[in-house]
Amino acid sequence: MRARPISRRKFFQLCGVAASVMLHRPAFAQQSNGGFEELLAAIPPVMEREGVPGLQIAVIRDGEIALFKSFGVVNAETRDAVTNETVFEAASLSKPVFAYLVMKLAEDGVIDLDAPLYTIDRPPANGPSELVEAITAKMILSHTTGFPNWHVSSKPLTLGRSQGTQFSYSGMAYVYLQKVIEKKTGAALDVLLQERVFTPFGMTSASMIAREDYEKRQAFGHGKSGKPARFPIRTANAASSLVCTAEDYARFVTALLKPPPADKFHLKPESVQQMLTPRVVAAPGVQWGLGVGLETPDAAPPLFFQWGNNNDANTSFVDGCPTTGDGVVIMTNAGAGLRVCGEVLPLGVPGEHPVLKWRRIFPA
């Protein structure tokens, strides 16, 4: 049954995204297990059952990082332990971070979210000009361009799907917007994100391209064969190339859960609200905003989420509730990791989660 969109007013009555919050956040994650015993006890047996070698988790309570823990091994053959210094491929968790940058550039007047983008850079698609030339940043961030996720055929992509109203998840659309942003700013994406998000947010281990220290710190991915492998990222990709720790990513998530006062780097509350406003139905109880998925359970506060899967060997999940300030970031080094994420999610962010029924992410 098609999910019924909720109104903007109702969404924010439930969400309660605040305009004024605490001015300072702690510079470190608490290491106490107090209150998280059930969650921590649940993770190892699920990892073993699903064959997931390594995992990191960061839990947020009331907009603050309350727990950061590591489990398992970075490499199933060498058995080196995952530590809190280990970095993981965040995969599609890259998309909300990129979206945040785009929203900030829109605030700064660098880009118009509603303006057609073809005058800056031609979309990688053919088709009726009214479709190709109608693509905007808002369409891309809400996955309503009509693009597929990726186009690997040698034949040009031809648009013919409904735009603006039909959900069509697309990584290639994000890469197109990346090219637009790079042209408008004259800077490479990895530099933009380092200067405007990673450094000011305290994401010290985060990068969109491979770093020298990753050679010793990065977890190996494990696909269906179970063999460990790394996929060094040499070129920044807005849709999928972020590498970081779960704690790094949790620092970004806190800016959506409890937005700090707007400044040179942080969004105005109304821009955060734009990101969290439902725009298109993706599945029953699941909609999409600008850069983030939105869970809209009946008679419960809405939540935002994003999942990641690179090469079926590195998987991740983030979920947060702006009403309560609760959130969770889970990163794993296995294709089966999303099954672990699905079981751990309700312990990290209590309540109803319609996304767990979305077979695109959590197949039966």
N, C-alpha and C positions, 0 to 999 in steps of 0.2 A: 504494500500500500504506500502511495506517495506521501511523504512527510509534508505536513502543513507548515509553511514558513511562519515564523512569529514576527510580529511587528518590531520596528526599531525601538519604539517606546517601551514595549514589554521586555525586550531583550535587556535594555539598560536598567529598567526597574529591577530586574533580577540580578544583573551583573554588578551594578553598583560600582562602576569604575570611578575611583575617587580622583578629584582634582588636586587634593592636598594630602601629602603623605609624609612619612618620616624623612628627614633630610639626609640621614646617614644609615649605611648598612654595614654589617660586620665585614671585615676583610678576609675572613676565613670561615670555613664550614665547621660547625660543631661536630665533634666526634663521639659524643655520648650516644648510647643506644637507647636511652630512656624514651619509652613510648613507642619504640619501633621493633620490639622483640618479635612480634608476630611476622612482620614484614621480613626481617632479616632471617628468621628461621625458615620462611617459605622459599627463599630464593635458591639455596643450594640443591634441594631435591628436584626442583623444577628444571634447573640447569642440567642436572645429571640425566633426568628422564628424557629431555629434548636434545641432548648431545651438544650443549652450548658450552664451549671451553671457558670463556671469560665474560665478565660483565662489570659495569660500573653503574651506580645509582646515586642520584642526588634527590633529596626530598625537601620540599619547601613548605614551610608553615607560616601563615600570616605574612607572606611576602618576604620571608627570610630563609636562607639556606639553613636547614636544621640537621641534615644528615648527608654525609658523603662517604660511600663505602665501595670497596672493590672486592671482586670475587673471582676465583678460578685462575686460569693461565692465559698468557698472551699467545702461546703457541702450543698446540696439542702434542707436538713431538718433543720439543725441548723442555716443556713443562715449567717455563719461567713464569713466576706469579704476576698477576695483574696487581699493580699498586696504584695509589692515588696520583702518581705521576704519569701513568699510562694514558696515551691518547688513542682515540678511536675515530674511525670514519663516521661522521655524523650523517652522511648521505643526504636525504631530502630534508633533514632538519636545517639544511642550508637555506631553504626557501623562506622561512619566516624571518631570518636574520637579514637576508637580502631585501625582503619586503619592508622591513623596518628602515633600512637605508633609503629605499625609494620614497617612503613616506616622508622622511626627513628632508630629502632633496626637494620634494614637492612643497614642503613648508618653506624652504629657502628660495622657492621660485625657479629652481633649476629645471623642473619638469612639471608639466600639467597632466594630472592623472586622467583627465577626461579628453585630452586632445589626441587626435589620430597620430600615430607614430611614424607613418610611412614617409613623411617629409624629412625625418631625421635619418632613418635607415629603412630600407625596403624590407618588409616581412619575408621570411623564407617560404613563400607559398604563392601558388597561382590561383586563379579563380576569378569570379566576378569582382570588379573593382570596388563595388559597394561593400564587399566582405573584406577584401584585402586591405583597403584603405580606411576601414572603420575601426581597426584594432587599436585599443588604448591600453594604457598601463593598468587601469582598473580591470579590464577584461583579462589581462594576463595574470594579475595577482589573484583573481577570483576563478581562474581556470574556465573561462567562458569564451575563448577565442575560436574554438572549433579545431584547434591543433590536436594531434595525437600526443601521447607522452613523448615518444621519440620517432623520428622519421628516418629509417635506415635504407630505404629503397633508393636506387639510382634515379628513379623517376621523380620529377618535381611533385611536391605536395600540392594537392588541389583542394581548396576549401569548398565545402558545400553543406556544412552543418549549421544549425541555428547558433547565432552568436548572441552573447549577452544574457541569455536565459537558460541555456543548456550547459550542464557541467561536463567538462571534458578535460580531465587532469593532464597537464602538459609540462614536462621539463623543458622541451625545446622552446616553448614560448617564453619561459624564464630566461633562457640563454639569449633569445632575441632581445628581450628587454635589457639584459646585461649589455649588449652591444650598443643599444641606444644610450644607456647611462654613460658608458665609456666615451662615446662620441660627444655627449653633452658636456661632460666634465673634463675630458682630455686626460683622464687618469685610468689606470687599470683597476679592475674590480678588487683584486687582492690588496692593493694599496688603499683604496677607498675604505674598505671594511676594516683594515688594520687601524687606520687613522681615525675613523668616525664611529666605530663600534667596538672592536676588540680591545684596543688600548684604553679608551675612556671607561669601558664597562668592567675592566679588570680581568678580561679573558686572556690571561697571559700565555696559555698554551695553544690558543686558537690561530688557525691560518687556513687560507683557501688554497694554498699551494704547499708542496713539501718543504719542510725545514730540515736543516742538518741534524738537529737534535732528535728528530723523529726516528732516525735510524735505530736508536736504542730505546725509544719510548713507545713506538706505535705498535698496537696489537695487530697480529696477523689475522686475516679473514679466513673463515672456514666454510666452504661450500658443501654441496651434497657429498662430495668424495671424502670430506673430513680432512683433506690435506691443507696445511696452512699455506697461505700465499698473501703477498702484499701487492698493492696496486698503487705505486707512487703517483701522486697527483702533481703534474708539472704545470698544468694550465688551470686557472681559476674557472670554476663553473658555478654560476649562481644557483643552479638547481641541486647540486650534489657534492661539491668538493670540500666542504668544511671538515676539518680535522680538529678535535679538541677533547678535553675531558668532560665528563658529565657535570662537574662543578662549574667549569667555564660556561657551559650552556645554561646552567641554572642561573648564573648571574644575569644572562640576557633575559631569561624568563621572568625574573623578578621585575623587570622594567615593564612587562605587560600586566603582571598581577597587581602590583602596587606602583603605578608610575610615579617616579620622582618629579620634582618641579622641572618644567621644560627649560632647556638651556641649549647650548650649541650642539649637543649630541643627543639629548633626550627629547622625545616627541611631546608635543602639547597633548593634554588629555583628550581633546576632541579628535586628534589624529589617531590615538590609540583606539578610541571609540569607533572610528571608521574601519580600522582593521578588524574589530570584533563585531561588526554589524553583519548579520546574515544577508547574503546577496543571491545565492542560488542553492537549490536543493541538490545534494549529492546522493543521499540514501535516506531511508527512514530514520528520522531523528538526527540526521547529519546534514549540515549545510556548510557553506563556505563564505568566509569574509574576504579581506584583502591580505593574502599571504598566510592565512591560517584556516584550518578546518574548525568547525564549530559543532559541538554536541549540544543538542537542544532537547533534553529529556522532558517528559511531561511533568509538570508540577515540581520542577527542581531547577536549581541554578544552572545556567548554561556554562559550558566549558570550551576551551580551545585546545587543539591538538595538531600534531603532525607526526607522520611515521617516516622512517627512512629504510631504504634497502639498496645497497650497492652491490651489484654482481652476485646477489643471493649469497653473500658471504659476510656482509657487515650490516647489521640491522639496529634500529633505534626507535625510540618513541618518546614523545613529550606530551604532557597533558597538564592543564592548569585551570583553576576555578577563580576568576577575579572576585567573586562574591566573598569567598573565604580566605583567599590568598594562598590556598594549598596548590602544590604542583609537584610533578615528578618528572625526572629525566632518566631514561634508561638507555644504555648503550651496550651492545653486545658484538662479539666477533664471530657470529655464525648466522647462516641463512635462516636457521630455525629460531633465531632469537626473538622474533615477533610473538611466537607462542608463549615464551617466557614473559615478554612485556605484557601480553594480554592477561596473564594470570596475576601478575604483580600489580598492575594498574589500580584495581580497586583498593588495594592496601596502601598505595601511595596517595591516591586522591579518592577518598571515600565517596560513595554515592552511586547513582545510576550512570551507566556508560553505554549509550546507544551505539557508539563506534565499535564496540566489541562484537556486534552482530553484523558489521559490514564485511561481507565475505571478500571484498577486494583486498582487505588488509589481513583479516583473520579467517582464512578458509576453514571450513569444517573438517 
